Amino acid sequence: MSAGSVAVVVTEEIGLPSWDLYELSIPCTVFGKAQSDLADPWYELMLCGTGAGERLEDGATGLVLRTGHGLDDLVGADTVIVPSVPDPCVEEGRPLPEELIRALRRAYDAGARMVSLCTGAFALAEAGLLDGRRATAHWLHTAQLAERYPKVRVDDSVLYVDDGDVLTSAGLTAGLDLCLHLVRRDLGAHVANQLARRMVVPAHRPGGQAQFIDLSVPTTDDDALAPVLDWARSHLDRPLAVRDLARRAAMSPRTFHRRLQEATGTTPLQWLLTQRLGRAQALLESTDLPVEKIGELSGLGTANNLRHHFLRHIGVSPREYRRAWRQAVC
């Protein structure tokens, strides 16, 4: 189990528009604040700037940042994240700094995991790191990305794409989905879920990779619904019918279905299945319990039923998942 170092690129010499602060703040929030009670050591975060911090052009709305690290520090980082690139580089075809492109290539060649959020995909594409790969970006810019880099298989229908050592995401909150996905890959389902809870992150659909299911805890202001969901997560080993949950919430099944879908973006049955799979993943990662017992405790039933859902939704069998997890953390 290893968190490692995360280097985040800040394109400071062109200036950072205020609306790009969100993508920059995501990796800083996820990886920059130590969560030693969840994993110790936590990630080591570095902000790596591309220039000397020149003034923004007159009339621009934004700011200039000075960082403690330069592009040379990308080489040697375990993960390199490009949160975004300046609008002129996307909209007007303004060249990205050549030193940035060279640094990205060197970091990849040195074994770094390369990640882009939103328009950061343009930097990875310019470095040739997306050639022949499936990738995504904010849907407003995917057509430009595909036109400018025809070797990239651009998919505008997903939140994020995990291609192993190169990962890309759509814009805004999809970048948060991807960063939590990285935590899940590195430190496991339990740590990712606890971090999502602390960040008060609502549930999202998986980003397009069957091997990893998003299990962040849904938030809701519905005073009647939240206690029922908490109770259900504490009793996944029991048979849980939608009508029983609706009764506990003092709602009709139809009203319960509608309000749960509004709160979590999914149906009651799919929500239950996702929670059960998450419980099974956590048990496979953290215990030596036999598959039969894990099926029982997660509410997925027999070992055969557990295996069926793992193969269908995660892409591997429970035993293969446990084996792969233990190899990854050793």
Salt bridges, closest charged atoms under 4 A:
ASP37 OD2 - ARG198 NH2 2.33
ASP72 OD1 - ARG106 NH2 3.39
ASP73 OD2 - HIS69 ND1 3.46
GLU91 OE2 - HIS141 ND1 3.57
ASP155 OD2 - ARG134 NE 3.08
ASP162 OD2 - HIS181 NE2 2.72
ASP162 OD2 - ARG185 NH1 3.14
ASP163 OD2 - ARG133 NH1 2.74
ASP165 OD1 - ARG133 NH2 3.12
ASP177 OD1 - HIS204 NE2 3.62
ASP186 OD2 - ARG113 NH2 2.84
ASP222 OD2 - ARG259 NE 2.74
ASP230 OD1 - ARG233 NH2 2.46
ASP244 OD1 - ARG247 NH1 2.99
GLU262 OE2 - ARG258 NH1 3.46
ASP288 OD1 - ARG326 NH2 2.61
GLU296 OE2 - LYS293 NZ 3.32
